[in-house]
Amino acid sequence: MALSPEGTVVYWNKGAENTFGYCKDEALGRELTDLIIPSDRAEEEKKFLAEALEFGHSTFESRRCKKNGSLIDV
């Protein structure tokens, strides 16, 4: 996946579809925080996005939410 500087999904590949359960058409244009970020991880996601903007990348492990509501570690 790829995000805009604001956190909007601008690219969503088959890996993201398989992992999170959303097809490309469902994901494109949506805020990642509204799509797969559990509410208790919103502040963490802001930190990761700021890091990516500052350094050009961000590598981390976290918990995310699939379309069916189940949580996965990524």
PDB file of N, CA, C, O and CB in Angstrom:
ATOM      1  N   MET A   1       0.838  -1.169   0.000  1.00  0.00           N
ATOM      2  CA  MET A   1       0.000   0.000   0.000  1.00  0.00           C
ATOM      3  C   MET A   1       0.880   1.228   0.000  1.00  0.00           C
ATOM      4  O   MET A   1       2.044   1.176   0.398  1.00  0.00           O
ATOM      5  CB  MET A   1      -0.952   0.000   1.199  1.00  0.00           C
ATOM      6  N   ALA A   2       0.317   2.326  -0.448  1.00  0.00           N
ATOM      7  CA  ALA A   2       0.995   3.617  -0.387  1.00  0.00           C
ATOM      8  C   ALA A   2      -0.034   4.650   0.055  1.00  0.00           C
ATOM      9  O   ALA A   2      -1.217   4.570  -0.276  1.00  0.00           O
ATOM     10  CB  ALA A   2       1.641   4.004  -1.774  1.00  0.00           C
ATOM     11  N   LEU A   3       0.462   5.624   0.817  1.00  0.00           N
ATOM     12  CA  LEU A   3      -0.403   6.663   1.367  1.00  0.00           C
ATOM     13  C   LEU A   3       0.031   8.037   0.893  1.00  0.00           C
ATOM     14  O   LEU A   3       1.198   8.253   0.568  1.00  0.00           O
ATOM     15  CB  LEU A   3      -0.402   6.611   2.890  1.00  0.00           C
ATOM     16  N   SER A   4      -0.913   8.961   0.856  1.00  0.00           N
ATOM     17  CA  SER A   4      -0.586  10.367   0.635  1.00  0.00           C
ATOM     18  C   SER A   4       0.035  10.907   1.924  1.00  0.00           C
ATOM     19  O   SER A   4      -0.024  10.239   2.956  1.00  0.00           O
ATOM     20  CB  SER A   4      -1.863  11.200   0.220  1.00  0.00           C
ATOM     21  N   PRO A   5       0.626  12.093   1.886  1.00  0.00           N
ATOM     22  CA  PRO A   5       1.163  12.684   3.118  1.00  0.00           C
ATOM     23  C   PRO A   5       0.104  12.870   4.214  1.00  0.00           C
ATOM     24  O   PRO A   5       0.443  12.971   5.393  1.00  0.00           O
ATOM     25  CB  PRO A   5       1.796  14.024   2.801  1.00  0.00           C
ATOM     26  N   GLU A   6      -1.159  12.914   3.829  1.00  0.00           N
ATOM     27  CA  GLU A   6      -2.248  13.073   4.800  1.00  0.00           C
ATOM     28  C   GLU A   6      -2.753  11.745   5.346  1.00  0.00           C
ATOM     29  O   GLU A   6      -3.579  11.727   6.259  1.00  0.00           O
ATOM     30  CB  GLU A   6      -3.396  13.821   4.167  1.00  0.00           C
ATOM     31  N   GLY A   7      -2.268  10.629   4.796  1.00  0.00           N
ATOM     32  CA  GLY A   7      -2.696   9.318   5.272  1.00  0.00           C
ATOM     33  C   GLY A   7      -3.813   8.686   4.471  1.00  0.00           C
ATOM     34  O   GLY A   7      -4.433   7.726   4.929  1.00  0.00           O
ATOM     35  N   THR A   8      -4.085   9.208   3.278  1.00  0.00           N
ATOM     36  CA  THR A   8      -5.104   8.652   2.396  1.00  0.00           C
ATOM     37  C   THR A   8      -4.480   7.556   1.535  1.00  0.00           C
ATOM     38  O   THR A   8      -3.367   7.714   1.032  1.00  0.00           O
ATOM     39  CB  THR A   8      -5.736   9.761   1.508  1.00  0.00           C
ATOM     40  N   VAL A   9      -5.190   6.457   1.368  1.00  0.00           N
ATOM     41  CA  VAL A   9      -4.692   5.352   0.549  1.00  0.00           C
ATOM     42  C   VAL A   9      -4.697   5.774  -0.916  1.00  0.00           C
ATOM     43  O   VAL A   9      -5.742   6.128  -1.462  1.00  0.00           O
ATOM     44  CB  VAL A   9      -5.551   4.070   0.757  1.00  0.00           C
ATOM     45  N   VAL A  10      -3.511   5.734  -1.558  1.00  0.00           N
ATOM     46  CA  VAL A  10      -3.387   6.060  -2.979  1.00  0.00           C
ATOM     47  C   VAL A  10      -2.963   4.849  -3.806  1.00  0.00           C
ATOM     48  O   VAL A  10      -3.017   4.895  -5.035  1.00  0.00           O
ATOM     49  CB  VAL A  10      -2.385   7.191  -3.170  1.00  0.00           C
ATOM     50  N   TYR A  11      -2.542   3.765  -3.149  1.00  0.00           N
ATOM     51  CA  TYR A  11      -2.176   2.527  -3.832  1.00  0.00           C
ATOM     52  C   TYR A  11      -2.498   1.364  -2.907  1.00  0.00           C
ATOM     53  O   TYR A  11      -2.184   1.399  -1.717  1.00  0.00           O
ATOM     54  CB  TYR A  11      -0.663   2.523  -4.239  1.00  0.00           C
ATOM     55  N   TRP A  12      -3.121   0.341  -3.456  1.00  0.00           N
ATOM     56  CA  TRP A  12      -3.545  -0.824  -2.668  1.00  0.00           C
ATOM     57  C   TRP A  12      -3.354  -2.050  -3.545  1.00  0.00           C
ATOM     58  O   TRP A  12      -4.054  -2.207  -4.546  1.00  0.00           O
ATOM     59  CB  TRP A  12      -5.049  -0.695  -2.178  1.00  0.00           C
ATOM     60  N   ASN A  13      -2.414  -2.923  -3.186  1.00  0.00           N
ATOM     61  CA  ASN A  13      -2.103  -4.068  -4.040  1.00  0.00           C
ATOM     62  C   ASN A  13      -2.783  -5.353  -3.558  1.00  0.00           C
ATOM     63  O   ASN A  13      -3.506  -5.357  -2.562  1.00  0.00           O
ATOM     64  CB  ASN A  13      -0.596  -4.276  -4.099  1.00  0.00           C
ATOM     65  N   LYS A  14      -2.534  -6.431  -4.283  1.00  0.00           N
ATOM     66  CA  LYS A  14      -3.151  -7.726  -3.940  1.00  0.00           C
ATOM     67  C   LYS A  14      -2.738  -8.206  -2.559  1.00  0.00           C
ATOM     68  O   LYS A  14      -3.534  -8.829  -1.856  1.00  0.00           O
ATOM     69  CB  LYS A  14      -2.779  -8.781  -4.975  1.00  0.00           C
ATOM     70  N   GLY A  15      -1.498  -7.923  -2.159  1.00  0.00           N
ATOM     71  CA  GLY A  15      -1.053  -8.299  -0.812  1.00  0.00           C
ATOM     72  C   GLY A  15      -1.890  -7.637   0.259  1.00  0.00           C
ATOM     73  O   GLY A  15      -2.271  -8.274   1.241  1.00  0.00           O
ATOM     74  N   ALA A  16      -2.180  -6.345   0.073  1.00  0.00           N
ATOM     75  CA  ALA A  16      -3.029  -5.621   1.027  1.00  0.00           C
ATOM     76  C   ALA A  16      -4.451  -6.172   0.986  1.00  0.00           C
ATOM     77  O   ALA A  16      -5.092  -6.313   2.028  1.00  0.00           O
ATOM     78  CB  ALA A  16      -3.033  -4.101   0.718  1.00  0.00           C
ATOM     79  N   GLU A  17      -4.945  -6.483  -0.211  1.00  0.00           N
ATOM     80  CA  GLU A  17      -6.289  -7.074  -0.333  1.00  0.00           C
ATOM     81  C   GLU A  17      -6.367  -8.386   0.440  1.00  0.00           C
ATOM     82  O   GLU A  17      -7.305  -8.614   1.204  1.00  0.00           O
ATOM     83  CB  GLU A  17      -6.649  -7.313  -1.821  1.00  0.00           C
ATOM     84  N   ASN A  18      -5.372  -9.240   0.234  1.00  0.00           N
ATOM     85  CA  ASN A  18      -5.365 -10.547   0.900  1.00  0.00           C
ATOM     86  C   ASN A  18      -5.190 -10.414   2.412  1.00  0.00           C
ATOM     87  O   ASN A  18      -5.799 -11.161   3.178  1.00  0.00           O
ATOM     88  CB  ASN A  18      -4.254 -11.423   0.326  1.00  0.00           C
ATOM     89  N   THR A  19      -4.370  -9.479   2.834  1.00  0.00           N
ATOM     90  CA  THR A  19      -4.087  -9.319   4.255  1.00  0.00           C
ATOM     91  C   THR A  19      -5.258  -8.709   5.013  1.00  0.00           C
ATOM     92  O   THR A  19      -5.620  -9.183   6.090  1.00  0.00           O
ATOM     93  CB  THR A  19      -2.858  -8.464   4.443  1.00  0.00           C
ATOM     94  N   PHE A  20      -5.849  -7.658   4.454  1.00  0.00           N
ATOM     95  CA  PHE A  20      -6.857  -6.896   5.189  1.00  0.00           C
ATOM     96  C   PHE A  20      -8.292  -7.134   4.748  1.00  0.00           C
ATOM     97  O   PHE A  20      -9.220  -6.763   5.466  1.00  0.00           O
ATOM     98  CB  PHE A  20      -6.560  -5.460   5.067  1.00  0.00           C
ATOM     99  N   GLY A  21      -8.497  -7.746   3.580  1.00  0.00           N
ATOM    100  CA  GLY A  21      -9.848  -8.100   3.150  1.00  0.00           C
ATOM    101  C   GLY A  21     -10.596  -7.040   2.365  1.00  0.00           C
ATOM    102  O   GLY A  21     -11.734  -7.270   1.955  1.00  0.00           O
ATOM    103  N   TYR A  22      -9.991  -5.896   2.149  1.00  0.00           N
ATOM    104  CA  TYR A  22     -10.616  -4.837   1.345  1.00  0.00           C
ATOM    105  C   TYR A  22     -10.092  -4.917  -0.078  1.00  0.00           C
ATOM    106  O   TYR A  22      -8.887  -5.062  -0.281  1.00  0.00           O
ATOM    107  CB  TYR A  22     -10.338  -3.430   1.952  1.00  0.00           C
ATOM    108  N   CYS A  23     -10.969  -4.825  -1.064  1.00  0.00           N
ATOM    109  CA  CYS A  23     -10.510  -4.764  -2.445  1.00  0.00           C
ATOM    110  C   CYS A  23      -9.990  -3.353  -2.721  1.00  0.00           C
ATOM    111  O   CYS A  23     -10.224  -2.425  -1.947  1.00  0.00           O
ATOM    112  CB  CYS A  23     -11.657  -5.147  -3.439  1.00  0.00           C
ATOM    113  N   LYS A  24      -9.292  -3.218  -3.824  1.00  0.00           N
ATOM    114  CA  LYS A  24      -8.689  -1.932  -4.179  1.00  0.00           C
ATOM    115  C   LYS A  24      -9.721  -0.811  -4.220  1.00  0.00           C
ATOM    116  O   LYS A  24      -9.475   0.282  -3.709  1.00  0.00           O
ATOM    117  CB  LYS A  24      -7.989  -2.037  -5.526  1.00  0.00           C
ATOM    118  N   ASP A  25     -10.868  -1.077  -4.822  1.00  0.00           N
ATOM    119  CA  ASP A  25     -11.901  -0.040  -4.948  1.00  0.00           C
ATOM    120  C   ASP A  25     -12.440   0.421  -3.594  1.00  0.00           C
ATOM    121  O   ASP A  25     -12.845   1.573  -3.446  1.00  0.00           O
ATOM    122  CB  ASP A  25     -13.050  -0.554  -5.800  1.00  0.00           C
ATOM    123  N   GLU A  26     -12.444  -0.465  -2.619  1.00  0.00           N
ATOM    124  CA  GLU A  26     -12.908  -0.106  -1.274  1.00  0.00           C
ATOM    125  C   GLU A  26     -11.872   0.725  -0.523  1.00  0.00           C
ATOM    126  O   GLU A  26     -12.231   1.551   0.316  1.00  0.00           O
ATOM    127  CB  GLU A  26     -13.236  -1.366  -0.474  1.00  0.00           C
ATOM    128  N   ALA A  27     -10.598   0.516  -0.817  1.00  0.00           N
ATOM    129  CA  ALA A  27      -9.530   1.150  -0.056  1.00  0.00           C
ATOM    130  C   ALA A  27      -9.075   2.485  -0.621  1.00  0.00           C
ATOM    131  O   ALA A  27      -8.796   3.413   0.139  1.00  0.00           O
ATOM    132  CB  ALA A  27      -8.369   0.235   0.020  1.00  0.00           C
ATOM    133  N   LEU A  28      -8.995   2.597  -1.937  1.00  0.00           N
ATOM    134  CA  LEU A  28      -8.472   3.822  -2.548  1.00  0.00           C
ATOM    135  C   LEU A  28      -9.290   5.040  -2.146  1.00  0.00           C
ATOM    136  O   LEU A  28     -10.520   5.031  -2.195  1.00  0.00           O
ATOM    137  CB  LEU A  28      -8.453   3.690  -4.069  1.00  0.00           C
ATOM    138  N   GLY A  29      -8.577   6.087  -1.746  1.00  0.00           N
ATOM    139  CA  GLY A  29      -9.223   7.341  -1.374  1.00  0.00           C
ATOM    140  C   GLY A  29      -9.672   7.420   0.071  1.00  0.00           C
ATOM    141  O   GLY A  29     -10.119   8.474   0.522  1.00  0.00           O
ATOM    142  N   ARG A  30      -9.561   6.324   0.803  1.00  0.00           N
ATOM    143  CA  ARG A  30      -9.982   6.322   2.209  1.00  0.00           C
ATOM    144  C   ARG A  30      -8.797   6.589   3.116  1.00  0.00           C
ATOM    145  O   ARG A  30      -7.656   6.293   2.760  1.00  0.00           O
ATOM    146  CB  ARG A  30     -10.641   4.983   2.580  1.00  0.00           C
ATOM    147  N   GLU A  31      -9.061   7.139   4.274  1.00  0.00           N
ATOM    148  CA  GLU A  31      -8.020   7.335   5.276  1.00  0.00           C
ATOM    149  C   GLU A  31      -7.646   5.978   5.859  1.00  0.00           C
ATOM    150  O   GLU A  31      -8.522   5.178   6.189  1.00  0.00           O
ATOM    151  CB  GLU A  31      -8.490   8.316   6.396  1.00  0.00           C
ATOM    152  N   LEU A  32      -6.357   5.720   5.986  1.00  0.00           N
ATOM    153  CA  LEU A  32      -5.920   4.445   6.535  1.00  0.00           C
ATOM    154  C   LEU A  32      -6.437   4.268   7.957  1.00  0.00           C
ATOM    155  O   LEU A  32      -6.760   3.152   8.366  1.00  0.00           O
ATOM    156  CB  LEU A  32      -4.391   4.345   6.508  1.00  0.00           C
ATOM    157  N   THR A  33      -6.518   5.362   8.714  1.00  0.00           N
ATOM    158  CA  THR A  33      -7.012   5.259  10.096  1.00  0.00           C
ATOM    159  C   THR A  33      -8.461   4.801  10.145  1.00  0.00           C
ATOM    160  O   THR A  33      -8.869   4.162  11.115  1.00  0.00           O
ATOM    161  CB  THR A  33      -6.875   6.601  10.809  1.00  0.00           C
ATOM    162  N   ASP A  34      -9.238   5.111   9.129  1.00  0.00           N
ATOM    163  CA  ASP A  34     -10.640   4.670   9.081  1.00  0.00           C
ATOM    164  C   ASP A  34     -10.770   3.244   8.554  1.00  0.00           C
ATOM    165  O   ASP A  34     -11.809   2.606   8.724  1.00  0.00           O
ATOM    166  CB  ASP A  34     -11.461   5.618   8.207  1.00  0.00           C
ATOM    167  N   LEU A  35      -9.727   2.756   7.925  1.00  0.00           N
ATOM    168  CA  LEU A  35      -9.790   1.474   7.237  1.00  0.00           C
ATOM    169  C   LEU A  35      -9.265   0.318   8.090  1.00  0.00           C
ATOM    170  O   LEU A  35      -9.974  -0.667   8.294  1.00  0.00           O
ATOM    171  CB  LEU A  35      -9.010   1.549   5.950  1.00  0.00           C
ATOM    172  N   ILE A  36      -8.039   0.426   8.587  1.00  0.00           N
ATOM    173  CA  ILE A  36      -7.424  -0.736   9.246  1.00  0.00           C
ATOM    174  C   ILE A  36      -6.788  -0.434  10.604  1.00  0.00           C
ATOM    175  O   ILE A  36      -6.256  -1.341  11.244  1.00  0.00           O
ATOM    176  CB  ILE A  36      -6.383  -1.317   8.348  1.00  0.00           C
ATOM    177  N   ILE A  37      -6.832   0.808  11.049  1.00  0.00           N
ATOM    178  CA  ILE A  37      -6.169   1.170  12.305  1.00  0.00           C
ATOM    179  C   ILE A  37      -7.165   1.052  13.460  1.00  0.00           C
ATOM    180  O   ILE A  37      -8.171   1.762  13.474  1.00  0.00           O
ATOM    181  CB  ILE A  37      -5.584   2.615  12.229  1.00  0.00           C
ATOM    182  N   PRO A  38      -6.905   0.170  14.428  1.00  0.00           N
ATOM    183  CA  PRO A  38      -7.783   0.104  15.605  1.00  0.00           C
ATOM    184  C   PRO A  38      -7.766   1.449  16.338  1.00  0.00           C
ATOM    185  O   PRO A  38      -6.736   2.123  16.364  1.00  0.00           O
ATOM    186  CB  PRO A  38      -7.339  -1.048  16.566  1.00  0.00           C
ATOM    187  N   SER A  39      -8.875   1.837  16.921  1.00  0.00           N
ATOM    188  CA  SER A  39      -8.981   3.155  17.551  1.00  0.00           C
ATOM    189  C   SER A  39      -7.934   3.378  18.638  1.00  0.00           C
ATOM    190  O   SER A  39      -7.495   4.508  18.854  1.00  0.00           O
ATOM    191  CB  SER A  39     -10.360   3.332  18.138  1.00  0.00           C
ATOM    192  N   ASP A  40      -7.536   2.315  19.319  1.00  0.00           N
ATOM    193  CA  ASP A  40      -6.538   2.481  20.373  1.00  0.00           C
ATOM    194  C   ASP A  40      -5.112   2.616  19.816  1.00  0.00           C
ATOM    195  O   ASP A  40      -4.166   2.769  20.589  1.00  0.00           O
ATOM    196  CB  ASP A  40      -6.604   1.303  21.331  1.00  0.00           C
ATOM    197  N   ARG A  41      -4.947   2.563  18.492  1.00  0.00           N
ATOM    198  CA  ARG A  41      -3.635   2.695  17.854  1.00  0.00           C
ATOM    199  C   ARG A  41      -3.530   3.959  16.994  1.00  0.00           C
ATOM    200  O   ARG A  41      -2.555   4.116  16.261  1.00  0.00           O
ATOM    201  CB  ARG A  41      -3.350   1.469  16.998  1.00  0.00           C
ATOM    202  N   ALA A  42      -4.509   4.856  17.069  1.00  0.00           N
ATOM    203  CA  ALA A  42      -4.530   6.042  16.211  1.00  0.00           C
ATOM    204  C   ALA A  42      -3.319   6.948  16.451  1.00  0.00           C
ATOM    205  O   ALA A  42      -2.716   7.435  15.494  1.00  0.00           O
ATOM    206  CB  ALA A  42      -5.814   6.828  16.443  1.00  0.00           C
ATOM    207  N   GLU A  43      -2.965   7.174  17.694  1.00  0.00           N
ATOM    208  CA  GLU A  43      -1.810   8.033  17.993  1.00  0.00           C
ATOM    209  C   GLU A  43      -0.520   7.399  17.503  1.00  0.00           C
ATOM    210  O   GLU A  43       0.363   8.094  17.002  1.00  0.00           O
ATOM    211  CB  GLU A  43      -1.718   8.308  19.501  1.00  0.00           C
ATOM    212  N   GLU A  44      -0.405   6.093  17.643  1.00  0.00           N
ATOM    213  CA  GLU A  44       0.755   5.374  17.149  1.00  0.00           C
ATOM    214  C   GLU A  44       0.890   5.568  15.638  1.00  0.00           C
ATOM    215  O   GLU A  44       1.993   5.794  15.138  1.00  0.00           O
ATOM    216  CB  GLU A  44       0.653   3.878  17.498  1.00  0.00           C
ATOM    217  N   GLU A  45      -0.213   5.482  14.917  1.00  0.00           N
ATOM    218  CA  GLU A  45      -0.192   5.637  13.466  1.00  0.00           C
ATOM    219  C   GLU A  45       0.264   7.040  13.072  1.00  0.00           C
ATOM    220  O   GLU A  45       0.997   7.197  12.095  1.00  0.00           O
ATOM    221  CB  GLU A  45      -1.576   5.348  12.879  1.00  0.00           C
ATOM    222  N   LYS A  46      -0.158   8.056  13.815  1.00  0.00           N
ATOM    223  CA  LYS A  46       0.293   9.422  13.536  1.00  0.00           C
ATOM    224  C   LYS A  46       1.806   9.517  13.648  1.00  0.00           C
ATOM    225  O   LYS A  46       2.452  10.188  12.842  1.00  0.00           O
ATOM    226  CB  LYS A  46      -0.372  10.421  14.497  1.00  0.00           C
ATOM    227  N   LYS A  47       2.370   8.848  14.643  1.00  0.00           N
ATOM    228  CA  LYS A  47       3.816   8.843  14.843  1.00  0.00           C
ATOM    229  C   LYS A  47       4.517   8.178  13.662  1.00  0.00           C
ATOM    230  O   LYS A  47       5.520   8.696  13.169  1.00  0.00           O
ATOM    231  CB  LYS A  47       4.176   8.123  16.152  1.00  0.00           C
ATOM    232  N   PHE A  48       4.000   7.033  13.200  1.00  0.00           N
ATOM    233  CA  PHE A  48       4.603   6.335  12.080  1.00  0.00           C
ATOM    234  C   PHE A  48       4.534   7.161  10.797  1.00  0.00           C
ATOM    235  O   PHE A  48       5.491   7.184  10.023  1.00  0.00           O
ATOM    236  CB  PHE A  48       3.922   4.997  11.875  1.00  0.00           C
ATOM    237  N   LEU A  49       3.411   7.834  10.570  1.00  0.00           N
ATOM    238  CA  LEU A  49       3.258   8.666   9.378  1.00  0.00           C
ATOM    239  C   LEU A  49       4.232   9.841   9.419  1.00  0.00           C
ATOM    240  O   LEU A  49       4.855  10.162   8.407  1.00  0.00           O
ATOM    241  CB  LEU A  49       1.808   9.177   9.256  1.00  0.00           C
ATOM    242  N   ALA A  50       4.368  10.481  10.572  1.00  0.00           N
ATOM    243  CA  ALA A  50       5.313  11.592  10.721  1.00  0.00           C
ATOM    244  C   ALA A  50       6.747  11.119  10.475  1.00  0.00           C
ATOM    245  O   ALA A  50       7.537  11.822   9.846  1.00  0.00           O
ATOM    246  CB  ALA A  50       5.193  12.219  12.128  1.00  0.00           C
ATOM    247  N   GLU A  51       7.075   9.940  10.969  1.00  0.00           N
ATOM    248  CA  GLU A  51       8.407   9.359  10.759  1.00  0.00           C
ATOM    249  C   GLU A  51       8.661   9.115   9.268  1.00  0.00           C
ATOM    250  O   GLU A  51       9.745   9.414   8.766  1.00  0.00           O
ATOM    251  CB  GLU A  51       8.551   8.036  11.549  1.00  0.00           C
ATOM    252  N   ALA A  52       7.679   8.580   8.574  1.00  0.00           N
ATOM    253  CA  ALA A  52       7.819   8.319   7.145  1.00  0.00           C
ATOM    254  C   ALA A  52       8.001   9.619   6.369  1.00  0.00           C
ATOM    255  O   ALA A  52       8.796   9.676   5.430  1.00  0.00           O
ATOM    256  CB  ALA A  52       6.600   7.557   6.619  1.00  0.00           C
ATOM    257  N   LEU A  53       7.275  10.654   6.751  1.00  0.00           N
ATOM    258  CA  LEU A  53       7.403  11.941   6.074  1.00  0.00           C
ATOM    259  C   LEU A  53       8.774  12.567   6.331  1.00  0.00           C
ATOM    260  O   LEU A  53       9.351  13.182   5.434  1.00  0.00           O
ATOM    261  CB  LEU A  53       6.294  12.894   6.533  1.00  0.00           C
ATOM    262  N   GLU A  54       9.289  12.417   7.526  1.00  0.00           N
ATOM    263  CA  GLU A  54      10.570  13.014   7.879  1.00  0.00           C
ATOM    264  C   GLU A  54      11.752  12.266   7.260  1.00  0.00           C
ATOM    265  O   GLU A  54      12.675  12.889   6.735  1.00  0.00           O
ATOM    266  CB  GLU A  54      10.720  13.052   9.383  1.00  0.00           C
ATOM    267  N   PHE A  55      11.724  10.935   7.321  1.00  0.00           N
ATOM    268  CA  PHE A  55      12.872  10.136   6.903  1.00  0.00           C
ATOM    269  C   PHE A  55      12.693   9.415   5.566  1.00  0.00           C
ATOM    270  O   PHE A  55      13.650   8.844   5.043  1.00  0.00           O
ATOM    271  CB  PHE A  55      13.174   9.133   7.955  1.00  0.00           C
ATOM    272  N   GLY A  56      11.491   9.433   5.012  1.00  0.00           N
ATOM    273  CA  GLY A  56      11.244   8.779   3.740  1.00  0.00           C
ATOM    274  C   GLY A  56      10.812   7.330   3.865  1.00  0.00           C
ATOM    275  O   GLY A  56      10.537   6.678   2.858  1.00  0.00           O
ATOM    276  N   HIS A  57      10.747   6.815   5.091  1.00  0.00           N
ATOM    277  CA  HIS A  57      10.304   5.440   5.318  1.00  0.00           C
ATOM    278  C   HIS A  57       9.985   5.274   6.801  1.00  0.00           C
ATOM    279  O   HIS A  57      10.365   6.099   7.632  1.00  0.00           O
ATOM    280  CB  HIS A  57      11.392   4.407   4.859  1.00  0.00           C
ATOM    281  N   SER A  58       9.292   4.212   7.103  1.00  0.00           N
ATOM    282  CA  SER A  58       8.988   3.860   8.487  1.00  0.00           C
ATOM    283  C   SER A  58       8.836   2.350   8.561  1.00  0.00           C
ATOM    284  O   SER A  58       8.074   1.754   7.800  1.00  0.00           O
ATOM    285  CB  SER A  58       7.694   4.586   8.995  1.00  0.00           C
ATOM    286  N   THR A  59       9.557   1.745   9.471  1.00  0.00           N
ATOM    287  CA  THR A  59       9.482   0.302   9.669  1.00  0.00           C
ATOM    288  C   THR A  59       9.025   0.045  11.092  1.00  0.00           C
ATOM    289  O   THR A  59       9.609   0.571  12.040  1.00  0.00           O
ATOM    290  CB  THR A  59      10.853  -0.389   9.384  1.00  0.00           C
ATOM    291  N   PHE A  60       7.984  -0.762  11.248  1.00  0.00           N
ATOM    292  CA  PHE A  60       7.428  -0.997  12.569  1.00  0.00           C
ATOM    293  C   PHE A  60       6.597  -2.259  12.583  1.00  0.00           C
ATOM    294  O   PHE A  60       6.250  -2.801  11.534  1.00  0.00           O
ATOM    295  CB  PHE A  60       6.591   0.187  13.017  1.00  0.00           C
ATOM    296  N   GLU A  61       6.284  -2.717  13.765  1.00  0.00           N
ATOM    297  CA  GLU A  61       5.346  -3.818  13.972  1.00  0.00           C
ATOM    298  C   GLU A  61       4.184  -3.264  14.788  1.00  0.00           C
ATOM    299  O   GLU A  61       4.380  -2.474  15.711  1.00  0.00           O
ATOM    300  CB  GLU A  61       6.031  -5.049  14.696  1.00  0.00           C
ATOM    301  N   SER A  62       2.982  -3.685  14.438  1.00  0.00           N
ATOM    302  CA  SER A  62       1.809  -3.189  15.149  1.00  0.00           C
ATOM    303  C   SER A  62       0.641  -4.151  14.949  1.00  0.00           C
ATOM    304  O   SER A  62       0.786  -5.200  14.322  1.00  0.00           O
ATOM    305  CB  SER A  62       1.433  -1.766  14.665  1.00  0.00           C
ATOM    306  N   ARG A  63      -0.484  -3.789  15.474  1.00  0.00           N
ATOM    307  CA  ARG A  63      -1.722  -4.554  15.319  1.00  0.00           C
ATOM    308  C   ARG A  63      -2.658  -3.745  14.428  1.00  0.00           C
ATOM    309  O   ARG A  63      -2.801  -2.533  14.593  1.00  0.00           O
ATOM    310  CB  ARG A  63      -2.389  -4.867  16.714  1.00  0.00           C
ATOM    311  N   ARG A  64      -3.290  -4.432  13.485  1.00  0.00           N
ATOM    312  CA  ARG A  64      -4.223  -3.802  12.561  1.00  0.00           C
ATOM    313  C   ARG A  64      -5.511  -4.603  12.510  1.00  0.00           C
ATOM    314  O   ARG A  64      -5.566  -5.742  12.972  1.00  0.00           O
ATOM    315  CB  ARG A  64      -3.607  -3.678  11.156  1.00  0.00           C
ATOM    316  N   CYS A  65      -6.545  -3.998  11.943  1.00  0.00           N
ATOM    317  CA  CYS A  65      -7.870  -4.595  11.900  1.00  0.00           C
ATOM    318  C   CYS A  65      -8.241  -4.978  10.469  1.00  0.00           C
ATOM    319  O   CYS A  65      -8.133  -4.158   9.557  1.00  0.00           O
ATOM    320  CB  CYS A  65      -8.911  -3.632  12.482  1.00  0.00           C
ATOM    321  N   LYS A  66      -8.668  -6.196  10.278  1.00  0.00           N
ATOM    322  CA  LYS A  66      -9.128  -6.661   8.977  1.00  0.00           C
ATOM    323  C   LYS A  66     -10.581  -6.205   8.746  1.00  0.00           C
ATOM    324  O   LYS A  66     -11.257  -5.772   9.679  1.00  0.00           O
ATOM    325  CB  LYS A  66      -9.011  -8.212   8.879  1.00  0.00           C
ATOM    326  N   LYS A  67     -11.035  -6.306   7.530  1.00  0.00           N
ATOM    327  CA  LYS A  67     -12.397  -5.912   7.171  1.00  0.00           C
ATOM    328  C   LYS A  67     -13.424  -6.646   8.018  1.00  0.00           C
ATOM    329  O   LYS A  67     -14.456  -6.076   8.370  1.00  0.00           O
ATOM    330  CB  LYS A  67     -12.657  -6.178   5.690  1.00  0.00           C
ATOM    331  N   ASN A  68     -13.148  -7.922   8.354  1.00  0.00           N
ATOM    332  CA  ASN A  68     -14.104  -8.710   9.126  1.00  0.00           C
ATOM    333  C   ASN A  68     -14.060  -8.397  10.625  1.00  0.00           C
ATOM    334  O   ASN A  68     -14.795  -8.993  11.411  1.00  0.00           O
ATOM    335  CB  ASN A  68     -13.842 -10.181   8.908  1.00  0.00           C
ATOM    336  N   GLY A  69     -13.186  -7.450  11.014  1.00  0.00           N
ATOM    337  CA  GLY A  69     -13.120  -7.032  12.424  1.00  0.00           C
ATOM    338  C   GLY A  69     -12.049  -7.728  13.237  1.00  0.00           C
ATOM    339  O   GLY A  69     -11.752  -7.307  14.355  1.00  0.00           O
ATOM    340  N   SER A  70     -11.464  -8.787  12.697  1.00  0.00           N
ATOM    341  CA  SER A  70     -10.421  -9.486  13.440  1.00  0.00           C
ATOM    342  C   SER A  70      -9.123  -8.679  13.435  1.00  0.00           C
ATOM    343  O   SER A  70      -8.842  -7.938  12.493  1.00  0.00           O
ATOM    344  CB  SER A  70     -10.184 -10.884  12.846  1.00  0.00           C
ATOM    345  N   LEU A  71      -8.348  -8.832  14.487  1.00  0.00           N
ATOM    346  CA  LEU A  71      -7.081  -8.125  14.624  1.00  0.00           C
ATOM    347  C   LEU A  71      -5.938  -9.027  14.182  1.00  0.00           C
ATOM    348  O   LEU A  71      -5.952 -10.233  14.430  1.00  0.00           O
ATOM    349  CB  LEU A  71      -6.868  -7.653  16.077  1.00  0.00           C
ATOM    350  N   ILE A  72      -4.947  -8.428  13.524  1.00  0.00           N
ATOM    351  CA  ILE A  72      -3.761  -9.166  13.104  1.00  0.00           C
ATOM    352  C   ILE A  72      -2.517  -8.359  13.446  1.00  0.00           C
ATOM    353  O   ILE A  72      -2.552  -7.130  13.486  1.00  0.00           O
ATOM    354  CB  ILE A  72      -3.810  -9.481  11.587  1.00  0.00           C
ATOM    355  N   ASP A  73      -1.436  -9.053  13.688  1.00  0.00           N
ATOM    356  CA  ASP A  73      -0.157  -8.409  13.924  1.00  0.00           C
ATOM    357  C   ASP A  73       0.559  -8.264  12.587  1.00  0.00           C
ATOM    358  O   ASP A  73       0.671  -9.224  11.825  1.00  0.00           O
ATOM    359  CB  ASP A  73       0.704  -9.216  14.940  1.00  0.00           C
ATOM    360  N   VAL A  74       1.039  -7.062  12.312  1.00  0.00           N
ATOM    361  CA  VAL A  74       1.771  -6.793  11.076  1.00  0.00           C
ATOM    362  C   VAL A  74       3.083  -6.113  11.386  1.00  0.00           C
ATOM    363  O   VAL A  74       3.848  -5.802  10.473  1.00  0.00           O
ATOM    364  CB  VAL A  74       0.939  -5.931  10.120  1.00  0.00           C
TER     365      VAL A  74
END
